Amino acid sequence: MARLDTGAADFDAALARLGYWEASGDEAVERSVAEIVRDVRERGDAAVLEYSRRFDGLDADSLTELRLDAARLAEAHAGLPRADRQALDAAATRIRDFHERQLEDAASFDYEDGLGNRLGQRVVPLDRVGVYVPGGQAAYPSTALMTLVPARVAGVGQRIVVVPTPGGRHSDHVLAALHVGGADLVFTIGGAQAIAALAYGTATIPRVDKIVGPGGAYVAAAKRQVFGPVGIDSIAGPSEVVIVADGSVPVRWTALDLFSQAEHDAAAQAILLSPEAEYLDAVARQMEALLPGMSRRSVIAASLAARGALIRTRNLEEAVDVANRLAPEHLQLAVADPDALLPQVRHAGAIFLGGHAAEALGDYSAGPSHVLPTFGTARYASPLGVNDFLKRSSVIGISAAGAPALARTAAAIARTEGLEAHALSALARLEDI
């Protein structure tokens, strides 16, 4: 794991290398995905079935055979061990409670100006959304909840889920989460073919207005290629956490927090920033002691070696400054007084306050969606939320008294742009006044 010091002459260059991630996909993947997307757009169901046989080992005569009905999802939910079922229900309740509060800031409004013109904004939910729930290498019931519940709270008309099931192996925990989250249609397909089917529609799968949810390289490439005809939430990169620590949080907690991020995959990133050199050393020793007992120790070791770092800063303020430069997906303020540092944080997908606020709690049960901006996009992007499932229309009503002033202004500007018909269209309103 790299050891850096903000006082070193080459720190800026080292930090740039550490934070760099190539967002564009592999050229071979892009070409393969382009072929799949084009094929699904042209042949629909037949192409999806062909790729499901090739990639997932699912031999079906029609896509309806790969659809899971509501009864199957409810059966999976009822069949879970009681503790697992209660955990899903409790998490869904907290996620719903948080996102219902977001609706208060996403309201329509309407007012009349001094000339009697009516102006406003109308906010309505999307008609149909596609949700991609990863299921190839691992099962993620949490992602089902974190995407479906905000869409349901927003009032999306229809929520269509695609979830890969290689070899036909279903995860009852994922199916139960789809039941709790409120999936309307579920198809056991994945990869680029699932994204293309959602984007363009087939004889069996309705075309959606927006696609949300994380996936692997093929899913990310497909989302890039279909964007435009359909909306997308983001292009997901490797998961990441930056921890700012003052030494007040137990060393074991911090070591495990770094591990919890690193165990996602070898490209995940875990960084600890602290002005306390002794604390950095203690965390390093603790990680060395704990690593042999981790079930995913090889993945953790690879992640920390490739993209992890322990960074000594001059003070906590500088630590937050470095965190802002990285703009991480997750930022933990593992300090005695997190509220003192919070106003300085400008770029982070989710901010965790204090030692008890482990990033893992945000992944599963805190409430806000864990679908967050990655690889520095928190500089301009936001977490998935209710607003991602709403759209706004401007409302404009012009009164007879209000038309003249607006028409003259519009005409003057239109003529500077060389658009005479625009000017005449505006001025025509004056002829009736």
QUIDA-V401167 format. One record per residue. N is the residue number from 1. SS is DSSP state (H for helix, E for strand, L for the rest). PSI is psi in whole degrees, -180 to 180 (999 if undefined). NEAR is the number of other ideal C-beta (glycine too) atoms within 8 Angstrom. Layout:
# QUIDA-V401167
N:SS:PSI:NEAR
N:SS:PSI:NEAR
This chain:
# QUIDA-V401167
1:L:132:9
2:E:146:8
3:E:119:9
4:E:160:13
5:E:128:8
6:L:-17:11
7:L:-9:6
8:L:148:8
9:L:-32:3
10:L:18:6
11:H:-46:11
12:H:-43:6
13:H:-41:7
14:H:-40:11
15:H:-40:13
16:H:-42:8
17:H:-40:7
18:H:-39:13
19:H:-7:9
20:L:137:6
21:L:130:10
22:L:110:4
23:L:-29:6
24:L:149:3
25:L:170:10
26:L:138:6
27:H:-38:6
28:H:-40:6
29:H:-45:11
30:H:-43:11
31:H:-43:8
32:H:-43:10
33:H:-41:14
34:H:-40:9
35:H:-43:8
36:H:-46:16
37:H:-45:15
38:H:-40:8
39:H:-44:11
40:H:-38:16
41:H:-36:9
42:H:-39:7
43:H:-7:7
44:L:-127:14
45:H:-44:12
46:H:-41:7
47:H:-42:13
48:H:-44:16
49:H:-42:12
50:H:-45:8
51:H:-32:14
52:H:-37:13
53:H:-45:11
54:H:-45:6
55:H:-33:10
56:H:-5:15
57:L:28:8
58:L:113:12
59:L:100:4
60:L:149:10
61:L:-21:4
62:L:158:8
63:H:-22:15
64:H:-27:6
65:H:-21:7
66:H:12:10
67:E:136:11
68:E:125:10
69:L:171:7
70:H:-34:6
71:H:-39:6
72:H:-38:9
73:H:-43:15
74:H:-37:9
75:H:-42:8
76:H:-42:14
77:H:-47:13
78:H:-28:7
79:H:-7:7
80:L:155:12
81:L:146:5
82:H:-43:6
83:H:-40:6
84:H:-40:10
85:H:-43:12
86:H:-35:8
87:H:-44:9
88:H:-45:16
89:H:-42:9
90:H:-43:9
91:H:-44:12
92:H:-39:13
93:H:-44:8
94:H:-40:11
95:H:-44:15
96:H:-43:11
97:H:-43:9
98:H:-48:10
99:H:-24:16
100:H:-32:8
101:H:-27:7
102:H:-27:13
103:H:-27:11
104:H:-27:6
105:H:8:5
106:L:43:9
107:L:154:7
108:L:156:7
109:E:162:6
110:E:131:8
111:E:167:7
112:E:129:6
113:L:-175:8
114:L:-15:3
115:L:8:8
116:L:9:10
117:L:142:12
118:E:125:12
119:E:148:11
120:E:-170:10
121:E:134:10
122:E:123:9
123:E:123:10
124:E:152:6
125:E:159:10
126:L:151:12
127:L:-44:7
128:E:130:13
129:E:141:15
130:E:134:15
131:E:123:16
132:E:119:17
133:E:113:14
134:L:145:16
135:L:13:13
136:L:-64:9
137:L:-23:3
138:L:165:6
139:L:136:7
140:L:78:10
141:H:-29:12
142:H:-39:11
143:H:-35:13
144:H:-44:17
145:H:-43:15
146:H:-16:13
147:H:-43:16
148:H:-42:16
149:H:-48:15
150:H:-36:17
151:H:-40:14
152:H:-42:12
153:H:-39:12
154:H:-21:14
155:L:23:7
156:L:135:13
157:L:-44:7
158:E:131:10
159:E:112:14
160:E:126:17
161:E:136:15
162:E:133:17
163:E:119:16
164:L:140:13
165:L:75:12
166:H:130:10
167:H:9:7
168:H:14:9
169:L:116:6
170:L:146:10
171:L:115:9
172:H:-28:9
173:H:-40:12
174:H:-45:15
175:H:-39:15
176:H:-39:17
177:H:-36:15
178:H:-37:16
179:H:-49:12
180:H:-38:11
181:H:-21:13
182:L:43:9
183:L:138:14
184:L:-42:6
185:E:138:11
186:E:127:14
187:E:135:16
188:L:64:15
189:L:159:16
190:L:-171:17
191:H:-166:16
192:H:-33:14
193:H:-33:15
194:H:-42:15
195:H:-44:18
196:H:-41:15
197:H:-41:16
198:H:-39:16
199:H:-41:15
200:H:-16:12
201:L:153:10
202:L:-174:11
203:L:-26:5
204:L:-36:10
205:L:120:13
206:L:148:8
207:L:136:9
208:L:169:13
209:L:-26:8
210:E:147:13
211:E:130:17
212:E:162:14
213:L:145:12
214:L:163:8
215:L:-177:13
216:L:-164:7
217:H:-40:8
218:H:-37:13
219:H:-45:16
220:H:-44:12
221:H:-40:13
222:H:-40:15
223:H:-39:13
224:H:-42:9
225:H:-27:10
226:H:-7:15
227:E:134:9
228:L:-71:4
229:L:-24:6
230:E:149:14
231:E:158:7
232:E:159:11
233:L:-52:10
234:L:172:9
235:L:110:8
236:L:134:8
237:L:-170:8
238:L:147:12
239:L:152:11
240:E:150:15
241:E:141:17
242:E:128:14
243:E:125:14
244:E:120:16
245:E:143:15
246:L:4:13
247:L:1:8
248:L:-17:8
249:L:138:11
250:L:138:6
251:H:-40:10
252:H:-40:8
253:H:-47:11
254:H:-42:15
255:H:-44:12
256:H:-33:9
257:H:-40:16
258:H:-42:16
259:H:-40:14
260:H:-28:11
261:H:-42:16
262:H:-26:14
263:L:-8:11
264:L:-57:9
265:L:172:8
266:L:-20:7
267:L:-6:9
268:L:158:14
269:E:134:15
270:E:121:16
271:E:135:15
272:E:127:14
273:E:129:12
274:E:144:15
275:L:-7:11
276:L:101:9
277:H:-39:7
278:H:-36:7
279:H:-43:12
280:H:-42:13
281:H:-41:8
282:H:-40:9
283:H:-41:15
284:H:-43:10
285:H:-39:8
286:H:-41:12
287:H:-41:13
288:H:-38:7
289:H:-36:7
290:H:-28:12
291:H:-44:11
292:L:-24:6
293:L:-1:5
294:L:133:10
295:L:-28:3
296:L:39:7
297:H:-34:10
298:H:-39:6
299:H:-44:12
300:H:-46:13
301:H:-42:9
302:H:-42:9
303:H:-48:19
304:H:-37:13
305:H:-38:7
306:H:-40:8
307:H:3:11
308:L:162:14
309:E:147:11
310:E:119:14
311:E:123:15
312:E:131:12
313:L:167:12
314:L:-34:6
315:L:179:7
316:H:-33:11
317:H:-40:8
318:H:-34:11
319:H:-43:14
320:H:-36:12
321:H:-43:9
322:H:-40:13
323:H:-41:15
324:H:-37:12
325:H:-34:8
326:H:-27:14
327:L:63:11
328:L:162:15
329:L:-50:12
330:E:135:16
331:E:118:15
332:E:122:13
333:E:83:14
334:E:68:14
335:L:165:14
336:L:-33:4
337:L:77:6
338:H:-31:10
339:H:-25:6
340:H:-29:6
341:H:-24:14
342:H:-42:10
343:L:-20:4
344:L:-14:9
345:L:124:13
346:L:-29:4
347:L:107:10
348:L:143:14
349:L:-48:13
350:E:138:13
351:E:126:8
352:E:126:13
353:E:114:8
354:L:169:9
355:L:-32:8
356:L:-14:4
357:L:74:12
358:L:141:11
359:H:-32:14
360:H:-31:8
361:H:-36:10
362:H:-30:13
363:H:-30:7
364:H:-42:9
365:L:-4:8
366:L:-45:7
367:L:-57:8
368:L:149:10
369:L:142:13
370:L:6:11
371:L:106:14
372:L:159:12
373:L:140:11
374:L:178:15
375:L:52:8
376:L:-2:9
377:H:-6:11
378:H:-8:14
379:H:-26:7
380:L:-13:4
381:L:166:8
382:L:165:6
383:L:154:10
384:L:135:11
385:L:-173:11
386:H:-39:12
387:H:-25:8
388:H:-16:11
389:H:10:13
390:E:155:12
391:E:154:7
392:E:140:7
393:E:135:8
394:E:143:8
395:E:123:10
396:E:117:7
397:E:118:7
398:L:129:9
399:L:163:10
400:H:-37:6
401:H:-30:7
402:H:-16:12
403:H:-44:12
404:H:-51:10
405:H:-44:8
406:H:-37:11
407:H:-44:12
408:H:-42:11
409:H:-47:8
410:H:-43:11
411:H:-41:13
412:H:-45:9
413:H:-41:8
414:H:-40:12
415:H:-30:10
416:H:-23:6
417:L:0:7
418:L:21:5
419:L:80:8
420:H:-37:8
421:H:-35:6
422:H:-47:11
423:H:-45:13
424:H:-36:9
425:H:-42:7
426:H:-47:13
427:H:-22:11
428:H:-29:7
429:H:-26:11
430:H:-24:10
431:H:-25:6
432:H:1:4
433:L:999:7
